[in-house]
Structures are given as C-alpha cells and as structure tokens.
Amino acid sequence: MERGVVAIDTTDTHRDLLREAGTYAAASDAELVVLAFLDESEYEADVETLESVGEVENVNYDTGAVTEAAANEATEFAAEVLDGMNVDFRTVVAVVDDKERGTRVIEAGEKYDCDHAFVVGKSRSPTGKALFGDFAQRVVLNFDGYVTLTMG
C-alpha cells in the first residue's frame, strides 16, 4: 500500500478500522487520507445558524467554518487513534447525503491516488440494498484497488 483512504465516523468500529489502516500504513510507510462525512442536512442547518447569528450580531461569518470544524474534529480523532504509529495522514471532509458516501470514497481515492480503501459497512437485507443502495457495496464494486471492509 502506498496511500489509503479511510472513511470514518467517531464510533468504536471506525476507531478500530482506522487503527487497522494505521497498522497497514506504518508497515508499508504509506500515507492515509482520512475522509470524514458531514451530513448535508446538518451542514445546511449549521450554515443557517451561522447566518442567523451573523444577522443578529451584524457580522458576516464564513460558512467554511462549518467544514473546518468537522475537519478539526476528524483530525483530532485520527491523531488520537494513530498516536505513536508514525503514520502521516491528511484529513478531508465531504458534505454528502447518505447516497453519496460510496461515491465520495471512490472520488477521494482517485483524487489522492489511493490504492487501498478502508470502510465500515452496515448489515442490510438484499431488499434494503436494492431500495436504498449500499455504501460499502458501492466501494467494493467500484474502487480501483484493495478494499478492507468491516461490518459495524
């Protein structure tokens, strides 16, 4: 592995996955791209809140602060998990709805020239996958490289 993309959330399962990715990266002197997701509806609500506060205070707040806060949280999480592993990483935030997560992992893998993806999947019935799509399945079928999948 030369570079891996790790799709994370701040759960114990994602912590374990990130630690596993860190082990791979340390053994092969590879870099990790830590991809955090910011739910589109939460992002829009936070932007509205910033704009409302700005109107009251007569100040114009930068809406980039919302994604910056998410990036800082993901960076702190990754730094804690990867502490002592001597692994270089960069944090990337994607504002998405649930249906776009798999596509964003694939896009990040292409953009940052990653040859390995690490994702946490959810158990779904075949009907659930057909109706709602499946994030992990999309990555497994379309990522151009190795995929490590754990179920959460």
C-alpha positions as CSV (number, residue, x, y, z in Angstrom):
1,M,0.0,0.0,0.0
2,E,1.3,3.4,-0.9
3,R,-1.7,5.5,0.2
4,G,-5.0,4.5,1.7
5,V,-8.4,6.3,2.1
6,V,-10.2,5.7,5.3
7,A,-13.9,6.7,5.6
8,I,-14.5,7.5,9.3
9,D,-17.1,8.5,11.8
10,T,-16.3,8.8,15.5
11,T,-17.6,5.4,16.6
12,D,-15.7,2.5,18.1
13,T,-16.0,0.5,14.9
14,H,-14.4,3.3,12.9
15,R,-11.7,3.7,15.6
16,D,-10.8,0.0,15.1
17,L,-10.8,0.4,11.4
18,L,-8.6,3.5,11.5
19,R,-6.2,1.7,13.8
20,E,-6.1,-1.3,11.3
21,A,-5.4,1.1,8.5
22,G,-2.7,2.7,10.5
23,T,-1.1,-0.6,11.1
24,Y,-1.1,-1.3,7.3
25,A,0.3,2.3,6.6
26,A,3.0,2.0,9.2
27,A,4.2,-1.4,7.9
28,S,4.4,0.0,4.3
29,D,5.5,3.6,5.1
30,A,2.2,4.8,3.5
31,E,0.1,7.9,3.9
32,L,-3.6,7.8,4.9
33,V,-6.3,10.1,3.7
34,V,-8.9,10.3,6.5
35,L,-12.3,11.0,4.9
36,A,-14.9,12.4,7.3
37,F,-18.5,12.9,6.2
38,L,-20.6,15.9,7.1
39,D,-24.3,15.2,6.6
40,E,-25.8,17.6,4.1
41,S,-28.8,18.5,6.2
42,E,-26.7,19.1,9.3
43,Y,-24.3,21.3,7.2
44,E,-27.2,23.4,5.9
45,A,-28.7,23.8,9.4
46,D,-25.3,24.9,10.8
47,V,-24.8,27.4,7.9
48,E,-28.3,28.8,8.6
49,T,-27.5,29.1,12.3
50,L,-24.2,31.0,11.5
51,E,-26.1,33.3,9.1
52,S,-28.8,34.0,11.7
53,V,-26.2,34.7,14.4
54,G,-24.4,36.9,11.9
55,E,-27.5,38.9,11.2
56,V,-28.2,39.5,14.9
57,E,-24.5,40.5,15.6
58,N,-24.3,42.4,12.3
59,V,-21.3,40.2,11.3
60,N,-20.7,38.1,8.2
61,Y,-19.5,34.7,9.3
62,D,-17.6,32.4,6.9
63,T,-19.6,29.3,6.2
64,G,-16.4,27.4,5.6
65,A,-16.1,27.4,9.4
66,V,-18.7,24.6,9.4
67,T,-16.5,22.2,7.3
68,E,-13.4,23.5,9.1
69,A,-14.9,22.4,12.5
70,A,-15.7,19.0,11.1
71,A,-12.2,18.7,9.7
72,N,-10.7,19.7,13.1
73,E,-12.8,17.1,14.9
74,A,-11.8,14.3,12.4
75,T,-8.1,15.3,12.7
76,E,-8.2,15.1,16.5
77,F,-9.9,11.7,16.3
78,A,-7.4,10.4,13.8
79,A,-4.4,11.8,15.7
80,E,-5.6,10.2,18.9
81,V,-6.1,6.8,17.2
82,L,-2.9,6.9,15.2
83,D,-0.8,8.3,18.1
84,G,2.6,6.6,18.3
85,M,2.2,4.7,15.0
86,N,4.4,7.1,13.0
87,V,1.8,7.4,10.2
88,D,1.3,10.6,8.1
89,F,-2.3,11.5,7.3
90,R,-4.4,14.3,5.9
91,T,-8.0,14.9,6.7
92,V,-10.6,15.6,4.1
93,V,-14.3,16.4,4.7
94,A,-17.1,15.7,2.3
95,V,-20.6,17.2,2.6
96,V,-22.9,14.4,1.5
97,D,-26.3,12.8,1.8
98,D,-26.3,9.1,2.6
99,K,-26.5,8.0,-1.1
100,E,-23.3,9.8,-2.0
101,R,-20.9,8.4,0.6
102,G,-19.6,5.5,-1.5
103,T,-19.1,7.7,-4.5
104,R,-17.1,10.2,-2.3
105,V,-14.8,7.4,-1.1
106,I,-14.1,6.4,-4.7
107,E,-13.6,10.1,-5.8
108,A,-11.2,10.7,-2.9
109,G,-9.3,7.6,-3.8
110,E,-8.9,8.8,-7.3
111,K,-8.1,12.4,-6.4
112,Y,-5.4,11.4,-3.8
113,D,-4.1,8.4,-5.8
114,C,-5.0,5.9,-3.2
115,D,-4.6,2.2,-3.8
116,H,-6.5,0.9,-0.7
117,A,-9.8,1.9,0.8
118,F,-11.0,1.1,4.3
119,V,-14.7,1.3,5.1
120,V,-17.3,0.2,7.6
121,G,-20.4,-1.4,6.2
122,K,-23.9,-1.9,7.6
123,S,-25.7,-5.1,7.5
124,R,-28.7,-4.8,5.2
125,S,-31.0,-7.3,3.6
126,P,-30.8,-7.7,-0.2
127,T,-34.1,-5.7,-0.5
128,G,-32.7,-2.9,1.6
129,K,-29.6,-2.8,-0.6
130,A,-31.8,-2.7,-3.7
131,L,-34.1,0.1,-2.4
132,F,-31.6,2.3,-0.5
133,G,-28.2,1.4,-2.1
134,D,-25.3,0.2,0.0
135,F,-22.3,2.4,0.7
136,A,-19.8,-0.4,1.3
137,Q,-21.0,-2.4,-1.7
138,R,-20.5,0.6,-4.0
139,V,-17.0,1.0,-2.8
140,V,-16.2,-2.8,-3.0
141,L,-17.5,-3.0,-6.6
142,N,-16.1,0.3,-7.9
143,F,-12.9,1.2,-6.1
144,D,-9.8,0.7,-8.2
145,G,-7.6,-1.0,-5.6
146,Y,-7.9,-3.1,-2.5
147,V,-10.8,-2.6,-0.1
148,T,-10.8,-3.5,3.6
149,L,-14.3,-3.8,4.9
150,T,-15.5,-4.3,8.4
151,M,-19.1,-4.5,9.5
152,G,-20.4,-2.1,12.1
